[in-house]
Amino acid sequence: MPSGDDVNDADGASTESADRPETEGPDSRIGEGLLDVDMGPSSAFAHLYRGELHRMKLWRERLDKTTNWAVLLMAAILTWAFSSEANPHYIILVGQAAITMFLFIEARRYRAYDVWRSRVRHLQQNVWAPGLDPDVELTDVSWRKELARDYQHPKLKISAEEAIAHRLRRVYFPLFTVLDAAWVLRVTAFADQPWPASASVGAFSGVVVTVIVVLTYGLSLYLCCRPRTWHTRGELLEEDLRADRSDDRDI
């Protein structure tokens, strides 16, 4: 049987809960306890954040490995193509096709990488930023529900076309530019026959091969530079990080 003090404590707690006003909008106490020495109840968030960072790091390393393979392959092909005039020029086109395969592999990996990176940005924007500075305003009041849904039903957040465009802009379009420029140089300045005969490949005439190369490069340029709404979260796309901000100097 509960004592009188227990009854009074229970009544006081229920009265306090009833008198506590319900607030709407962002939780003003979201950052409390995050930076305590013992971490308290927020240790679960800390472990969650550390785990998401680890996953993001692993997928970032997979992206870098694919890029390294593409660069090494391009260097080997160009070295061999220009080592002797007897070497066929179309080896550069074969290398370009192989690097295109790397592009699709890396775009698929980038879509998976974006899943983990978007979660990290969720936690940084809505947990750690308010925890470090209580004056930071939460712009997304439904971030908890959105993050919970993402953990319940994970899904890719960007399309394959957007992932390809992003990797083209960052890595592969410059590689294609170098390969195409090397191919043009190979069939003009380092060929026994004049162009377009020097660009022929088997039954395909030099004009047909040149048109295919130009169309492929034009398609890459279109995918790379086409105006679009980027859905990737937290990526450094259009932000001018070198902008001179007066408020940063005042810190």
C-alpha positions as CSV (number, residue, x, y, z in Angstrom):
1,M,0.0,0.0,0.0
2,P,1.5,3.3,-1.0
3,S,2.4,5.8,1.7
4,G,1.1,9.3,2.1
5,D,4.2,10.8,0.7
6,D,4.0,8.7,-2.4
7,V,0.4,9.7,-2.9
8,N,1.4,13.4,-2.5
9,D,4.3,13.0,-5.0
10,A,2.0,11.3,-7.5
11,D,-0.6,14.0,-7.1
12,G,2.0,16.8,-7.4
13,A,3.5,15.2,-10.5
14,S,0.1,14.8,-12.2
15,T,-0.8,18.4,-11.3
16,E,2.5,19.7,-12.7
17,S,2.0,17.7,-15.9
18,A,-1.5,19.1,-16.2
19,D,-0.4,22.7,-15.6
20,R,2.5,22.5,-18.1
21,P,1.6,24.3,-21.3
22,E,1.9,22.4,-24.5
23,T,4.1,24.2,-27.0
24,E,3.8,24.0,-30.7
25,G,6.5,24.2,-33.3
26,P,10.2,23.3,-32.8
27,D,11.3,21.8,-29.5
28,S,13.2,24.6,-27.7
29,R,15.0,22.0,-25.5
30,I,16.3,20.0,-28.4
31,G,19.9,20.7,-27.6
32,E,19.9,20.2,-23.8
33,G,22.3,17.7,-22.5
34,L,24.0,17.0,-25.8
35,L,27.4,18.2,-24.7
36,D,27.4,17.0,-21.1
37,V,30.5,15.1,-20.0
38,D,28.5,11.9,-19.3
39,M,26.3,12.5,-22.3
40,G,23.3,11.3,-20.3
41,P,20.3,10.2,-22.3
42,S,21.8,11.7,-25.5
43,S,24.4,8.9,-25.8
44,A,22.1,7.0,-28.1
45,F,22.1,10.0,-30.5
46,A,25.9,10.1,-30.3
47,H,26.3,6.5,-31.2
48,L,23.7,6.8,-34.0
49,Y,25.6,9.8,-35.4
50,R,28.9,8.0,-35.2
51,G,27.5,4.9,-37.0
52,E,26.1,7.0,-39.8
53,L,29.4,8.8,-40.2
54,H,31.1,5.4,-40.5
55,R,28.8,4.2,-43.2
56,M,29.2,7.5,-45.1
57,K,33.0,7.2,-44.9
58,L,32.9,3.6,-46.2
59,W,30.8,4.6,-49.2
60,R,33.0,7.6,-49.8
61,E,36.0,5.4,-50.0
62,R,34.2,3.2,-52.5
63,L,33.6,6.2,-54.7
64,D,37.2,7.2,-54.5
65,K,38.4,3.7,-55.5
66,T,36.2,3.8,-58.7
67,T,37.6,7.2,-59.6
68,N,41.2,5.9,-59.1
69,W,40.6,3.0,-61.4
70,A,39.2,5.3,-64.1
71,V,42.2,7.6,-63.9
72,L,44.7,4.8,-63.9
73,L,43.0,3.2,-66.9
74,M,43.0,6.5,-68.8
75,A,46.7,7.1,-68.1
76,A,47.6,3.5,-69.3
77,I,45.6,3.8,-72.5
78,L,47.0,7.2,-73.4
79,T,50.5,6.0,-72.8
80,W,50.1,3.0,-75.0
81,A,48.2,4.8,-77.7
82,F,51.0,7.4,-78.2
83,S,53.9,5.0,-77.7
84,S,53.9,4.0,-81.3
85,E,52.2,5.1,-84.6
86,A,51.5,1.5,-85.3
87,N,49.1,1.3,-82.3
88,P,45.5,1.8,-83.4
89,H,43.7,5.0,-82.4
90,Y,40.5,3.2,-81.5
91,I,42.1,1.9,-78.3
92,I,41.3,5.4,-76.9
93,L,37.6,4.9,-77.8
94,V,37.7,1.5,-76.1
95,G,39.1,3.1,-73.0
96,Q,36.4,5.7,-73.1
97,A,33.8,3.0,-73.2
98,A,35.4,1.3,-70.2
99,I,35.5,4.6,-68.3
100,T,31.8,5.1,-69.1
101,M,31.2,1.8,-67.4
102,F,33.1,3.1,-64.4
103,L,30.8,6.2,-64.5
104,F,27.7,4.0,-64.2
105,I,29.2,2.0,-61.4
106,E,30.2,5.1,-59.5
107,A,26.8,6.7,-60.1
108,R,25.1,3.7,-58.5
109,R,27.5,3.9,-55.6
110,Y,26.8,7.6,-55.2
111,R,23.1,7.0,-54.9
112,A,23.8,4.6,-51.9
113,Y,26.3,7.1,-50.5
114,D,23.7,9.8,-50.6
115,V,21.4,7.8,-48.3
116,W,23.9,7.8,-45.5
117,R,25.1,11.4,-46.2
118,S,21.5,12.7,-46.1
119,R,21.0,11.1,-42.6
120,V,24.2,12.7,-41.3
121,R,23.1,16.1,-42.6
122,H,19.7,15.6,-40.9
123,L,21.5,15.1,-37.5
124,Q,23.9,17.9,-38.1
125,Q,21.3,20.5,-39.0
126,N,18.6,19.5,-36.5
127,V,20.5,18.1,-33.5
128,W,24.1,19.2,-33.3
129,A,23.7,22.8,-34.7
130,P,20.9,23.6,-32.1
131,G,22.9,21.8,-29.4
132,L,26.0,24.0,-30.1
133,D,24.0,27.2,-30.5
134,P,20.6,27.5,-28.9
135,D,19.8,30.5,-31.0
136,V,19.8,28.4,-34.2
137,E,16.2,28.2,-35.5
138,L,14.9,24.9,-36.7
139,T,13.6,25.3,-40.2
140,D,12.3,21.8,-40.6
141,V,9.9,20.9,-37.7
142,S,9.1,17.5,-39.1
143,W,12.7,16.2,-39.3
144,R,12.1,13.6,-36.7
145,K,9.2,12.0,-38.5
146,E,11.1,12.2,-41.8
147,L,14.2,10.5,-40.3
148,A,12.1,7.9,-38.6
149,R,10.4,7.0,-41.9
150,D,13.8,6.8,-43.5
151,Y,14.9,4.3,-40.9
152,Q,11.7,2.3,-41.2
153,H,11.7,2.3,-45.0
154,P,15.0,3.2,-46.5
155,K,15.0,4.4,-50.1
156,L,17.2,6.1,-52.7
157,K,16.6,9.8,-52.7
158,I,18.1,10.8,-56.0
159,S,17.6,9.5,-59.5
160,A,20.2,7.7,-61.6
161,E,20.3,10.6,-64.0
162,E,21.1,13.1,-61.2
163,A,23.8,10.8,-59.8
164,I,25.4,10.5,-63.3
165,A,25.2,14.2,-63.8
166,H,26.9,14.9,-60.5
167,R,29.8,12.4,-61.1
168,L,30.2,13.9,-64.6
169,R,30.5,17.4,-63.2
170,R,33.0,16.4,-60.5
171,V,35.1,13.7,-62.2
172,Y,34.2,12.1,-65.5
173,F,33.5,15.0,-67.9
174,P,37.1,16.2,-67.5
175,L,38.3,12.7,-68.2
176,F,36.2,12.4,-71.3
177,T,37.5,15.8,-72.4
178,V,41.1,14.6,-72.1
179,L,40.3,11.4,-73.9
180,D,38.5,13.0,-76.8
181,A,41.2,15.7,-77.2
182,A,43.8,12.9,-77.2
183,W,41.8,11.0,-79.8
184,V,41.5,14.0,-82.1
185,L,45.3,14.6,-81.8
186,R,45.9,10.9,-82.5
187,V,43.9,10.8,-85.7
188,T,45.3,14.1,-87.0
189,A,48.9,14.8,-86.0
190,F,49.9,11.2,-85.3
191,A,48.4,9.3,-88.3
192,D,49.8,8.2,-91.6
193,Q,46.6,9.1,-93.4
194,P,44.7,12.5,-93.4
195,W,41.5,12.9,-91.6
196,P,38.7,11.5,-92.0
197,A,40.4,8.4,-93.4
198,S,42.6,8.2,-90.4
199,A,39.6,7.9,-88.0
200,S,38.0,4.9,-89.7
201,V,37.5,1.7,-87.6
202,G,36.9,-1.4,-89.7
203,A,33.7,-1.0,-91.8
204,F,32.9,2.3,-90.2
205,S,34.2,5.3,-92.1
206,G,36.1,8.1,-90.4
207,V,33.1,10.5,-90.7
208,V,30.8,8.0,-89.0
209,V,33.3,7.4,-86.1
210,T,33.8,11.2,-85.7
211,V,30.1,11.8,-85.6
212,I,29.6,9.2,-82.9
213,V,32.5,10.7,-80.8
214,V,31.0,14.2,-81.2
215,L,27.5,13.0,-80.3
216,T,28.7,11.1,-77.2
217,Y,30.7,14.1,-76.0
218,G,27.7,16.4,-76.6
219,L,25.4,14.1,-74.6
220,S,27.9,14.1,-71.7
221,L,28.0,17.9,-71.9
222,Y,24.2,18.1,-71.9
223,L,23.8,15.8,-68.9
224,C,26.6,17.7,-67.0
225,C,25.3,21.2,-67.6
226,R,21.6,20.8,-67.9
227,P,19.7,23.1,-65.5
228,R,18.0,21.0,-62.8
229,T,16.8,20.9,-59.2
230,W,19.4,19.0,-57.2
231,H,17.8,16.6,-54.7
232,T,21.0,15.4,-53.1
233,R,21.1,16.6,-49.5
234,G,24.1,18.5,-48.1
235,E,26.3,18.3,-51.2
236,L,28.5,21.3,-52.1
237,L,26.9,22.2,-55.4
238,E,26.2,25.9,-56.0
239,E,27.3,27.3,-52.6
240,D,30.0,29.9,-52.9
241,L,32.3,28.8,-50.1
242,R,34.8,31.6,-50.8
243,A,32.3,34.3,-50.3
244,D,33.5,37.1,-48.0
245,R,31.0,37.0,-45.1
246,S,31.2,39.8,-42.6
247,D,29.3,37.9,-39.9
248,D,32.0,35.1,-40.0
249,R,34.7,37.6,-39.3
250,D,32.9,38.9,-36.2
251,I,33.0,35.5,-34.5
